[in-house]
């Protein structure tokens, strides 16, 4: 019975809060200023943020390539050890 009450209460709260949340999401404020100097600075900041995002993605990609290269190196080293062991056994 308590869970039914909590469900009804949560539903009522969501119904009341949803219009407020969705209304705030569509309010203006993300646009550029009317002042050309301020608008240019805003565009420059957006450009720098995009550049930073690209650099971070490039860094993540490089880390993944490094991990893959290390994995391939380790596999090749293990394979070499196996081959050396087999070669010693044949020579004996």
C-alpha positions in Angstrom: 0.0 0.0 0.0 2.8 2.4 0.8 4.4 1.8 -2.6 1.2 2.8 -4.3 1.2 6.1 -2.2 4.8 6.8 -3.1 4.1 6.1 -6.8 1.2 8.5 -6.8 3.2 11.1 -5.0 6.1 10.8 -7.4 3.8 11.0 -10.4 2.2 14.2 -9.0 5.6 15.8 -8.4 6.8 14.9 -11.9 3.6 16.3 -13.4 4.2 19.5 -11.6 7.9 19.8 -12.3 8.0 18.7 -15.9 6.5 21.9 -17.4 9.0 24.0 -15.4 12.0 21.9 -16.6 10.9 21.9 -20.2 10.1 25.6 -20.1 13.6 26.5 -18.9 15.1 24.3 -21.6 13.6 26.4 -24.4 14.3 29.9 -22.9 16.6 32.0 -25.0 20.1 32.7 -23.6 22.3 30.5 -25.7 22.3 32.9 -28.6 24.8 35.6 -29.5 24.8 39.0 -28.1 23.7 42.1 -30.1 27.0 43.7 -29.4 29.4 42.7 -32.2 32.5 42.6 -29.9 30.7 40.3 -27.4 29.3 38.1 -30.2 32.7 37.7 -31.7 34.2 36.7 -28.3 31.3 34.2 -27.8 32.1 32.7 -31.3 35.8 32.5 -30.4 35.0 30.8 -27.1 32.8 28.2 -28.9 35.5 27.7 -31.5 38.1 27.1 -28.7 35.8 24.7 -26.9 35.3 22.7 -30.2 39.1 22.7 -30.6 39.5 21.4 -27.1 36.9 18.7 -27.7 38.8 17.6 -30.8 42.1 17.6 -29.0 40.6 15.5 -26.2 39.2 13.0 -28.7 42.6 12.8 -30.4 44.2 12.2 -27.1 41.8 9.4 -26.3 42.3 7.9 -29.8 46.1 8.0 -29.3 45.8 6.2 -25.9 43.7 3.5 -27.5 46.3 3.1 -30.3 49.1 2.9 -27.7 47.2 0.2 -25.7 46.7 -1.8 -28.9 50.4 -1.4 -29.9 51.5 -2.6 -26.4 49.1 -5.5 -26.7 50.6 -6.5 -30.1 54.1 -6.1 -28.7 53.4 -8.3 -25.7 51.8 -11.0 -28.0 54.8 -10.9 -30.3 57.2 -11.2 -27.4 55.3 -14.2 -26.0 55.3 -15.8 -29.4 59.1 -15.3 -29.6 59.6 -17.0 -26.3 57.5 -20.0 -27.4 59.5 -20.2 -30.6 62.8 -20.0 -28.7 61.7 -22.7 -26.3 60.7 -25.0 -29.2 63.9 -24.3 -31.0 65.9 -25.3 -27.9 63.9 -28.5 -27.6 64.6 -29.4 -31.2 68.2 -28.7 -30.8 68.5 -31.0 -27.8 
